[in-house]
């Protein structure tokens, strides 16, 4: 069984995914795959260097995320170039890991799940982690040090809360404590494990 997990920046989707993984799900995280592709000696770096120039690669040999983030938010063509390089590679690796999964069920974590639409038909259920926009901004500022303007610009390129909620089969409103999020995710895990076991019989 394949569960999609998504949410806007700062929603808490990674924390929810960690709970499900700890309880026995196979986690396939598109962001983690993206980071591995753009780490030093990552498979995506030669094409990114060709597209965006040497400045895209930091002194450590990995993608210079700060430089690239600034570039692609100012230049739509550069953003499309970067996506055209990374997205097919990320999808291919996700498919490989989904096929190899051995856990109770699989959880595919994709920040832009609703926006791209690529995975939606393959999912058995879509879990959306949701929170108020002011909470998203505050969390990302505290975590990453971004300005409120930068966070809003990222959010503007993502689906709206209403669009994600409309697409959801399951929804966690993450506007409280981490313990509350863990409790909600644990309850959903019990449901998903039961559904997976029933489907296997």
Secondary structure, 3 states (H helix, E strand, C coil): CEEEEEECCCCCHHHHHHHHHHCCCEEEEHHHHHHHHCCCCCCCHHHHHHHHCHHHECCCCCECHHHHHHHHHHCHHHHHHHHHHHHHHHHHHHHHHHHHCCCCCEEEECCCHHHHCCCHHHCCEEEEEECCHHHHHHHHHHHHCCCHHHHHHHHHCCCCHHHHHHHCCEEEECCCCHHHHHHHHHHHHHHHHHHHHHHHC
